[in-house]
């Protein structure tokens, strides 16, 4: 009887959810400009961030540009979208001028981009923020593909979409990045304390928190996102949760291990050299495999 009741309730709520979604679609006018021919030799985009989302939007930009040069303009006026209690460091803004300065060198080192600057009213072809007006459940799915669904394009996400020169001074280091957001519960990195050279790339308070678990942990301090990307590209392998450094590792397709947040599994590992985990035994198995098969 209990099993029947559970199934009945599950079916009932699934039907209600579908009806609500269909109703929203019936009163929804898609806002996206799907075609643009404003310029013969370039395509201009606007984005509000977050900086990880900017990295995940690059495949969509490449597909829409179709070989033309890309100009990217970043809006620093938008208020933070994180819920109360989430740590964020941008003065309650999604992006700041400092954020733009941080990410610009990484964007411009890729030949498809000719401009990465603050949005001040420039004429644009595509507003990448429009995907947020669609009735997606943003906790689920794949961030890259939210853009594909909104703009009607595709890109091979198994291939790199960022290129940097690797910093080989980190070739013997396992690099970790772990933000306070999007952590999987009951996960410990303590087994890594005897794994050799372990370095952390991220903010000072994140580093100090991880150093409690891995006392010998080194801190890689970078001035901009390009330095961060070059370190990740040159390391032995990378471990991160759903934060900006993992977005870079995914874009580069380096050896990478993703700590998946079960509440918001919207970052997907695709292509060679990629692993993900939610549970401790699988985490340790993956890392030990990468250590043993250098």
C-alpha positions in Angstrom: 0.0 0.0 0.0 2.8 2.4 0.9 4.6 1.7 -2.4 1.4 2.4 -4.3 0.8 5.7 -2.4 4.4 6.9 -3.1 4.0 6.1 -6.8 0.6 7.9 -6.9 2.0 11.0 -5.3 5.1 11.0 -7.6 2.9 10.7 -10.7 0.6 13.4 -9.4 3.3 16.0 -8.7 5.1 15.1 -12.0 1.8 15.8 -13.9 1.3 19.1 -12.0 4.9 20.1 -12.8 4.4 19.4 -16.5 1.1 21.3 -16.6 2.8 24.3 -14.9 5.6 24.2 -17.5 3.2 23.9 -20.5 1.2 26.9 -19.1 4.4 29.0 -18.9 5.3 28.1 -22.5 1.8 29.0 -23.7 2.3 32.6 -22.3 6.0 32.8 -23.2 7.4 34.8 -26.1 11.0 33.7 -26.8 13.2 36.8 -26.4 16.3 35.5 -28.3 17.6 37.0 -31.4 18.5 33.9 -33.3 20.1 35.5 -36.4 22.3 38.5 -36.7 24.2 40.0 -39.6 25.0 43.4 -38.2 28.7 43.3 -39.1 30.5 41.6 -42.0 33.6 40.6 -40.0 32.7 40.4 -36.3 30.0 39.3 -33.9 29.3 41.2 -30.7 28.1 39.6 -27.5 27.0 40.8 -24.1 27.2 38.8 -20.8 26.5 39.5 -17.2 28.7 36.6 -15.8 29.3 34.7 -13.5 32.9 34.3 -14.7 32.5 30.5 -14.8 29.3 31.0 -16.9 31.4 33.2 -19.3 33.7 30.2 -19.9 30.8 27.9 -20.4 29.3 30.3 -22.9 32.3 30.3 -25.2 31.2 27.3 -27.3 28.0 29.0 -28.0 29.8 32.2 -29.0 32.1 30.2 -31.3 29.2 28.5 -33.0 27.3 31.8 -33.5 30.3 33.6 -34.7 31.1 30.9 -37.3 34.7 32.0 -37.9 34.1 35.8 -37.5 36.0 37.7 -34.8 34.2 37.9 -31.4 33.8 41.0 -29.3 32.7 40.4 -25.8 31.2 43.0 -23.5 30.6 42.3 -19.8 27.9 44.1 -17.8 29.1 45.0 -14.3 25.8 46.6 -13.2 23.9 43.4 -12.2 23.2 42.5 -8.6 24.3 39.1 -7.3 22.0 36.2 -8.0 23.3 34.0 -5.2 20.9 33.2 -2.4 21.5 34.7 1.1 24.2 32.8 2.9 26.2 31.9 -0.1 29.8 33.3 0.0 30.5 35.6 -2.9 33.3 38.1 -3.2 32.1 40.7 -5.8 30.6 43.3 -3.5 27.0 41.9 -4.1 27.5 42.3 -7.9 27.7 39.4 -10.4 30.7 41.1 -12.0 32.9 44.0 -11.2 35.5 46.0 -13.1 38.1 43.9 -11.2 36.4 40.7 -12.5 36.7 42.0 -16.0 40.4 42.8 -15.6 40.9 39.3 -14.1 39.3 37.3 -16.9 40.3 39.6 -19.9 43.8 38.1 -20.5 42.5 34.6 -20.7 39.7 35.5 -23.1 42.0 37.6 -25.4 44.8 34.9 -25.5 42.3 32.9 -27.7 42.5 34.0 -31.3 38.7 34.0 -31.9 38.4 37.0 -29.5 39.4 40.6 -30.5 37.7 42.5 -27.6 36.8 41.8 -24.0 35.7 44.9 -22.2 33.1 46.4 -19.9 29.6 47.0 -21.5 28.8 50.7 -21.8 26.0 50.5 -24.3 27.9 49.1 -27.3 25.8 47.7 -30.2 25.6 43.9 -29.8 24.3 41.0 -31.8 23.5 38.6 -29.1 22.6 39.1 -25.4 23.8 35.8 -23.9 21.9 36.6 -20.7 18.6 35.9 -22.4 18.9 32.2 -21.8 17.9 33.0 -18.2 14.5 34.1 -19.3 13.7 30.6 -20.6 11.8 28.3 -18.2 14.8 26.0 -17.5 15.5 24.4 -14.1 18.9 26.0 -13.7 20.0 23.6 -11.0 20.1 20.7 -13.5 21.3 19.9 -17.0 24.4 21.4 -18.6 25.4 25.1 -18.4 26.9 25.0 -21.9 23.7 23.5 -23.4 21.5 26.1 -21.8 23.0 28.5 -24.3 22.6 26.0 -27.1 18.9 25.6 -26.3 18.4 29.3 -26.2 20.3 30.2 -29.4 19.8 27.1 -31.6 23.4 26.0 -32.1 25.7 23.2 -31.2 29.4 22.7 -30.6 31.6 19.6 -29.9 32.0 19.9 -26.1 34.4 17.0 -26.1 37.1 19.2 -27.7 38.9 22.1 -26.1 37.5 25.6 -26.5 40.3 27.4 -24.7 44.0 27.3 -25.6 46.9 28.5 -23.4 50.6 27.8 -23.0 51.1 25.4 -20.1 53.2 26.5 -17.2 55.3 23.3 -16.9 56.7 24.4 -13.5 53.6 22.6 -12.1 54.1 19.4 -14.0 54.6 17.4 -10.8 51.8 19.1 -8.9 48.2 17.9 -8.3 46.3 21.2 -8.2 43.1 21.6 -6.2 40.4 24.3 -6.3 37.5 24.0 -3.9 35.1 26.9 -3.3 32.8 27.1 -0.3 29.9 26.8 -2.6 28.8 23.6 -4.4 30.6 21.1 -2.1 29.5 17.5 -2.0 28.6 16.5 1.6 30.8 14.1 3.6 33.7 14.4 1.2 37.3 14.5 2.6 40.5 15.4 0.8 42.5 14.2 3.7 43.8 11.1 1.9 45.8 13.4 -0.4 48.1 14.6 2.4 50.6 11.9 1.5 50.1 12.1 -2.3 53.2 14.2 -3.1 53.1 17.8 -4.4 49.7 19.2 -3.7 48.9 22.8 -4.5 45.7 24.9 -4.1 44.6 27.6 -6.6 41.9 29.9 -5.3 41.1 32.5 -2.7 43.1 32.8 0.6 40.2 31.8 2.9 39.5 28.8 0.7 43.2 27.8 0.9 43.3 28.2 4.6 40.2 26.0 4.9 41.8 23.2 2.8 45.1 23.5 4.6 43.4 22.2 7.7 42.9 18.9 5.9 46.1 18.9 3.9 48.8 20.5 6.1 51.5 20.6 3.5 49.3 22.2 0.9 50.9 25.0 -1.1 49.1 28.1 -2.4 49.3 29.2 -6.0 48.6 33.0 -6.0 47.7 34.3 -9.5 47.2 37.8 -10.8 44.7 37.0 -13.5 42.8 34.1 -15.1 45.4 33.5 -17.7 48.0 32.7 -15.0 45.4 30.4 -13.4 44.7 28.6 -16.7 48.4 28.2 -17.5 49.0 26.5 -14.1 46.1 24.2 -14.6 47.2 23.3 -18.1 50.7 22.4 -16.9 49.8 20.4 -13.7 49.9 16.7 -13.2 46.1 16.7 -12.9 43.4 19.0 -11.5 40.7 18.4 -8.9 37.9 21.0 -8.4 34.3 21.5 -7.5 31.7 23.5 -9.6 33.6 26.8 -9.6 35.6 28.9 -12.0 38.9 26.9 -12.0 37.0 23.7 -13.0 35.3 25.6 -15.8 38.8 26.5 -17.1 40.0 22.9 -16.7 37.0 21.6 -18.6 37.5 24.1 -21.4 41.2 23.1 -21.7 40.4 19.3 -21.4 43.3 18.6 -19.1 43.2 15.6 -16.7 40.5 16.8 -14.4 38.3 15.4 -11.6 35.0 17.2 -10.7 33.4 17.2 -7.3 29.7 17.2 -8.2 27.1 19.1 -6.0 24.1 16.7 -5.8 21.8 19.7 -5.3 23.0 21.5 -8.4 24.5 19.0 -10.9 24.7 21.4 -13.8 28.4 21.0 -14.7 29.0 18.0 -16.9 32.4 16.5 -17.7 32.8 15.7 -21.5 35.6 14.3 -23.5 38.9 12.6 -22.7 40.7 12.8 -19.3 37.6 13.8 -17.4 36.2 12.2 -14.2 33.5 13.1 -11.7 32.4 11.9 -8.2 29.8 12.5 -5.5 31.0 9.9 -3.0 34.3 9.2 -1.1 35.2 5.7 -2.3 34.9 6.7 -6.0 36.8 9.9 -5.3 39.8 8.0 -3.9 39.6 5.3 -6.6 39.8 8.0 -9.4 42.6 9.9 -7.8 44.7 6.8 -7.1 44.2 5.7 -10.7 45.5 9.0 -11.9 48.5 8.9 -9.5 49.4 5.3 -10.6 48.9 6.0 -14.3 50.9 9.1 -14.9 
